[in-house]
Every structure is written in structure tokens, then in C-alpha cells.
């Protein structure tokens, strides 16, 4: 998956090199980041609840949390690149 694609199939138009980002592109990235932040929060809450109850956390749960964090990181990288292209 490229950084500019959302895992929900909501990938935006590909930005051309040197193209000025639109306000809508920035808002879309912001929405992606907010939604993904919620996914990270939910994944980490599952882990915290398991640990609070003294139960083991499965490797699948840990992998899921790592994947959600990585996706958020990619979205943040996209936003950084998008904002960096503003002259």
C-alpha cells in the first residue's frame, strides 16, 4: 500500500511532483489520521485491558496493534510530505 492510499479504499488523487496541495487534500489526510488514531487507541486499549486483568496478550493482538501504529505513521509521513510541498 502506498502512503497516499487509505486502507479503507479511500485513497486520494495522486499528487504530481511540484503540484500544490489543495485544502481538500490536507483535510483528507487529517481525517485519515484522526480515524487511524482511533484504530490505534482501540488496539492499545485491548492490550491494556488484557494486561490489567493479568491475562496474556496474543501475538496476533500485538501484530494488529503494530500494524495500526505503522499505518498511522505512514499517514503522518504523507501529511508531512504534503505540507512540505507548500511553497
TAGI-V570593 format. One line per field, one symbol per residue. ss: DSSP state (2 for helix, 1 for strand, 0 for the rest). phi: phi as a letter, one per 20 degrees, with the letter a starting at -180 (. if undefined). Layout:
ss = ???
phi = ???
//
This chain:
ss = 000000000000000000000022222222222222222222222222222200000022222222222222222222222222000
phi = .ffedefemdfeffeegnfffefffffffffgffffffffgffffgffffffemefdfgfffffffffffffgffffgfgffffefe
//
